């Protein structure tokens, strides 16, 4: 009996050691980080709930993970424009509880808890009034130094949170916005506000969804050749004369999928035509009232071109008003343009070759 008992005891010890050895890994995954709560004191409508929008130019969407890091499993994927609630943070990773997928008529509610990197989330800056930009503080405390003042309607990416305050990236700066300075709007995602009934077909998974007006800039007297697919080998389906107005609904690299421009409706996207190179299309920069502090222009009236399609990103270059620029890409209502060899993103422009835009 003793050898039998000894064998059983030895086997039990081996099994116990194996099982025990697996515990630290499981425990570490669950406890190796400390979550900073985002919500502030209860009873304050500004502090009790922190909402943000997914803001990702990747057509595949943003991965939501089971923990604050890329080594964790993917829980789900969210499209740009999804509304989320931030409940905690670990560094620049934000814990989110659920999401609302917005569309033109209703929304789809998703229930989960997961983690998204702050660079994939955005909030809009609100001011005390149209002429009073919001202060960006060095610390989550109104007694700390103000490192910048952000114009209203500026979209900024999230970098952290703490008790009702949100840490954001603005231009080359990182600072804190108080609860009264941030807000949400259904136009947070700079995506289509007017969706055409159809768009030029493509099975390319990298095709971006766009909603931008433009006009033909091709100088060839024969006109602009529009093809059936984003390829030089695709047949020409239509030729458009110079200054014809079009509506861009898709992009694959520098190829733009264009629809006819419908002037009798508030939504200018008409029937699909086909595909053409963006550099054969153009827009004009607008003129602005410089006394009105909006993040699309500077105090001299020059139009700002951003490094990313978000108004809180770095300024790539500046363009004088009423200047024609060619297109090299698009995302939502943003256009990627080229001006004097510099490429960047333009959020306010005129798709009328005569320059008459509201």
C-alpha positions in Angstrom: 0.0 0.0 0.0 2.8 2.4 0.8 4.4 2.4 -2.7 0.9 2.9 -4.2 0.2 5.8 -1.8 3.6 7.3 -2.5 2.9 7.2 -6.3 -0.5 8.8 -5.9 1.0 11.5 -3.6 3.8 12.2 -6.1 1.3 12.5 -8.9 -0.8 14.8 -6.9 2.2 17.0 -6.2 3.1 17.2 -9.8 -0.5 18.1 -10.8 -0.6 20.7 -8.0 2.7 22.2 -9.1 1.5 22.4 -12.8 -1.8 24.0 -11.8 -0.1 26.4 -9.4 2.4 27.4 -12.1 -0.5 28.6 -14.3 -2.0 30.8 -11.6 0.4 33.8 -11.7 -0.1 34.3 -15.4 -3.8 34.4 -15.1 -3.6 36.6 -12.0 -1.1 38.9 -13.6 -3.3 39.4 -16.6 -6.1 40.6 -14.3 -4.2 42.6 -11.8 -0.9 43.8 -13.3 -2.4 47.3 -14.0 -4.1 49.9 -12.0 -7.1 51.5 -13.6 -7.6 55.3 -13.1 -11.3 56.1 -12.9 -12.6 58.7 -15.4 -15.8 59.7 -13.7 -15.9 62.6 -11.3 -18.2 63.2 -8.4 -21.7 61.9 -8.7 -24.5 64.5 -9.1 -22.6 66.7 -11.6 -23.9 66.2 -15.1 -20.6 67.2 -16.6 -18.4 65.0 -14.5 -20.5 61.8 -14.1 -20.3 60.6 -17.7 -17.4 60.8 -20.1 -18.4 60.2 -23.7 -16.2 60.1 -26.8 -16.4 59.0 -30.5 -14.3 56.4 -32.3 -12.2 58.4 -34.8 -10.2 56.1 -37.0 -9.4 56.5 -40.7 -8.8 52.7 -41.1 -11.7 51.3 -43.1 -11.5 48.1 -41.1 -12.4 50.0 -37.9 -10.9 50.1 -34.4 -10.1 47.0 -32.4 -11.5 46.8 -28.9 -9.3 44.6 -26.7 -9.8 42.7 -23.5 -7.1 44.6 -21.7 -4.9 47.8 -22.1 -2.5 46.6 -24.7 -2.1 45.0 -28.1 -1.2 41.6 -26.6 -4.8 41.2 -25.3 -7.5 39.5 -27.3 -9.8 41.5 -29.6 -13.3 41.7 -28.1 -15.0 43.5 -31.1 -14.3 46.1 -33.8 -16.0 49.5 -33.9 -16.4 51.8 -36.9 -15.5 55.5 -36.9 -18.4 57.5 -35.5 -19.3 54.9 -32.8 -20.2 56.6 -29.5 -18.6 55.1 -26.4 -18.5 55.7 -22.7 -15.0 55.9 -21.1 -14.9 54.6 -17.5 -11.2 54.3 -16.8 -7.7 54.5 -18.2 -4.3 52.8 -17.9 -1.8 55.1 -19.5 -3.2 56.1 -22.9 -5.5 53.0 -23.1 -9.1 53.8 -22.3 -11.6 51.3 -20.8 -15.0 51.7 -22.5 -18.3 50.2 -21.6 -20.5 49.6 -24.6 -21.0 51.6 -27.8 -23.7 53.1 -29.9 -23.4 52.7 -33.7 -25.1 55.8 -35.2 -26.6 56.0 -38.6 -29.0 58.3 -40.4 -32.2 57.0 -38.8 -31.4 55.1 -35.6 -28.6 53.5 -33.6 -27.4 50.0 -32.6 -26.4 49.5 -29.0 -23.5 47.1 -28.2 -22.9 45.8 -24.7 -19.3 44.9 -23.7 -16.4 46.1 -21.7 -13.1 46.6 -23.5 -10.1 48.8 -24.1 -9.2 51.2 -27.0 -6.1 53.3 -27.4 -6.8 57.0 -26.9 -5.5 57.9 -30.3 -8.5 56.2 -31.7 -11.0 58.3 -29.7 -12.0 61.9 -30.0 -14.0 64.6 -28.3 -15.0 68.1 -29.4 -13.9 71.2 -27.5 -16.6 73.5 -26.3 -16.1 77.1 -25.2 -17.9 79.4 -22.8 -19.1 81.2 -25.9 -18.2 81.3 -29.6 -15.5 83.9 -29.0 -14.0 82.3 -25.8 -11.7 79.3 -26.6 -11.3 76.6 -23.9 -8.2 76.6 -21.7 -5.9 73.5 -21.9 -4.3 73.0 -18.5 -1.0 71.5 -17.7 -2.6 69.4 -15.0 -6.2 68.3 -14.2 -6.5 71.4 -11.9 -7.8 74.9 -12.8 -5.0 76.3 -10.7 -2.3 74.8 -13.0 -0.8 76.7 -15.9 -2.8 77.1 -19.1 -0.6 75.7 -21.9 -3.0 76.7 -24.8 -6.4 77.9 -25.6 -8.4 75.7 -28.0 -11.0 77.2 -30.4 -14.5 75.8 -30.2 -15.4 73.0 -32.5 -11.9 71.6 -32.5 -11.7 67.8 -32.5 -8.9 66.5 -30.3 -7.6 62.9 -29.6 -7.8 61.4 -26.2 -4.6 60.7 -24.2 -5.9 59.9 -20.7 -8.6 60.7 -18.1 -8.9 61.4 -14.3 -12.0 62.1 -12.3 -13.9 64.1 -14.8 -10.9 65.6 -16.6 -9.8 64.4 -20.0 -6.2 64.5 -21.2 -6.0 65.4 -24.9 -3.5 66.0 -27.8 -3.8 69.4 -29.4 -1.3 70.3 -32.1 2.1 69.4 -30.6 0.8 69.8 -27.0 -0.7 67.5 -24.4 -2.9 68.9 -21.7 -6.1 68.6 -19.7 -9.6 69.8 -20.5 -12.1 70.4 -17.7 -15.6 68.7 -17.9 -17.3 71.9 -19.1 -14.8 72.3 -22.0 -15.5 69.0 -23.8 -18.6 67.9 -25.6 -20.1 65.6 -28.2 -22.0 66.1 -31.4 -23.3 63.6 -33.9 -21.0 65.3 -36.4 -18.0 64.4 -34.3 -17.1 61.9 -37.0 -16.3 63.9 -40.0 -18.2 61.4 -42.2 -21.0 61.7 -44.7 -23.8 64.0 -43.6 -25.5 63.4 -47.0 -25.2 59.8 -48.2 -25.6 59.2 -52.0 -28.1 56.5 -52.9 -25.3 54.4 -54.5 -21.5 54.7 -54.9 -19.1 53.4 -57.5 -18.6 49.7 -56.8 -15.3 48.2 -55.6 -14.4 45.0 -53.8 -11.2 46.6 -52.4 -11.2 46.3 -48.6 -9.1 49.4 -48.3 -11.7 51.6 -50.0 -12.5 54.6 -47.8 -16.0 56.2 -47.5 -16.0 59.8 -48.5 -18.6 62.6 -48.8 -16.8 65.5 -50.6 -17.7 67.8 -53.4 -15.1 68.7 -56.0 -14.7 69.7 -59.7 -12.8 68.5 -62.7 -9.3 70.1 -63.0 -8.1 68.2 -66.0 -6.8 70.6 -68.7 -6.8 68.1 -71.6 -9.3 69.5 -74.2 -10.6 65.9 -74.6 -11.8 66.0 -71.0 -11.4 63.7 -67.9 -11.7 60.0 -68.5 -13.7 58.3 -65.8 -13.2 54.5 -65.6 -15.3 51.6 -64.4 -12.9 50.6 -61.7 -9.9 52.2 -59.9 -7.4 50.9 -62.5 -5.7 52.3 -65.6 -6.7 49.1 -67.3 -10.4 49.6 -66.6 -12.6 50.8 -69.6 -13.6 54.4 -69.8 -17.3 54.8 -69.1 -17.6 58.6 -69.4 -15.7 61.7 -70.2 -16.2 64.9 -68.2 -15.3 68.4 -69.4 -13.2 70.7 -67.3 -14.9 72.3 -64.3 -17.7 69.7 -64.1 -18.8 69.4 -60.5 -18.7 65.9 -59.0 -19.3 64.3 -55.6 -16.6 62.0 -54.2 -18.0 58.9 -52.4 -15.1 56.4 -52.3 -11.3 56.4 -52.5 -8.7 53.7 -53.1 -5.3 55.3 -52.8 -5.3 58.2 -55.2 -8.3 56.9 -57.1 -11.6 58.7 -56.3 -15.0 57.2 -56.9 -17.3 60.0 -58.2 -21.0 60.5 -58.5 -22.8 63.2 -60.4 -23.4 66.4 -58.5 -27.1 66.9 -57.8 -27.9 70.6 -57.4 -31.6 70.3 -56.7 -31.1 68.7 -53.3 -29.4 69.5 -50.1 -27.5 66.3 -50.6 -25.3 66.7 -53.6 -24.4 63.1 -54.3 -26.3 61.8 -57.4 -25.8 58.7 -59.5 -22.4 56.9 -59.6 -20.2 57.6 -62.6 -16.9 55.7 -62.0 -13.3 56.2 -61.0 -10.6 58.8 -61.7 -7.3 60.0 -60.2 -7.7 62.6 -57.4 -5.0 64.8 -58.8 -7.3 65.5 -61.8 -9.9 66.8 -59.4 -9.7 70.1 -57.4 -11.3 72.3 -54.8 -10.8 75.9 -53.8 -10.0 77.2 -50.3 -12.6 79.4 -48.7 -12.4 83.0 -47.4 -13.3 83.5 -43.8 -14.1 86.2 -41.3 -10.9 86.2 -39.2 -12.6 87.8 -36.2 -14.4 84.6 -35.7 -12.0 82.1 -33.9 -12.6 78.7 -35.6 -9.9 76.1 -36.0 -9.9 76.1 -39.8 -7.9 79.3 -40.4 -5.4 81.5 -38.8 -5.6 85.2 -37.8 -4.4 86.3 -41.3 -7.2 84.3 -43.1 -5.0 81.5 -44.3 -6.6 78.2 -44.4 -5.0 75.5 -42.2 -4.0 72.1 -43.7 -3.7 69.5 -41.0 -1.3 66.5 -40.7 -4.3 64.3 -39.9 -8.0 64.5 -40.7 -8.8 66.0 -37.3 -8.6 69.7 -36.4 -6.6 69.2 -33.2 -3.7 67.7 -35.1 -0.5 69.5 -36.2 -0.7 72.0 -39.0 1.1 70.7 -42.1 0.9 74.0 -44.1 -1.3 77.0 -44.7 -3.0 78.0 -47.9 -4.2 81.5 -48.9 -8.0 81.8 -49.4 -9.5 81.3 -52.9 -6.6 79.0 -54.0 -7.1 75.9 -56.2 -5.6 72.7 -54.8 -5.6 69.2 -56.2 -6.9 66.1 -54.3 -4.8 63.1 -53.4 -7.2 61.3 -50.9 -10.3 61.6 -48.9 -12.0 60.4 -45.7 -15.5 61.4 -44.7 -15.8 65.1 -45.5 -12.1 65.6 -45.3 -9.9 65.9 -48.4 -6.2 65.1 -48.6 -4.7 67.8 -50.8 -1.3 68.7 -52.2 -0.1 72.3 -52.2 3.5 73.3 -53.2 4.7 69.8 -52.6 3.2 69.4 -49.1 0.3 67.0 -48.5 -2.2 67.4 -45.7 -5.9 67.3 -44.8 -8.4 70.1 -45.5 -11.7 70.3 -43.7 -13.3 73.4 -45.2 -13.2 74.0 -49.0 -15.3 74.9 -52.0 -16.2 72.4 -54.7 -17.4 75.1 -57.0 -14.9 76.2 -59.7 -16.5 79.7 -59.6 -15.6 80.0 -55.9 -19.3 80.8 -55.0 -19.9 78.7 -51.8 -21.9 79.4 -48.7 
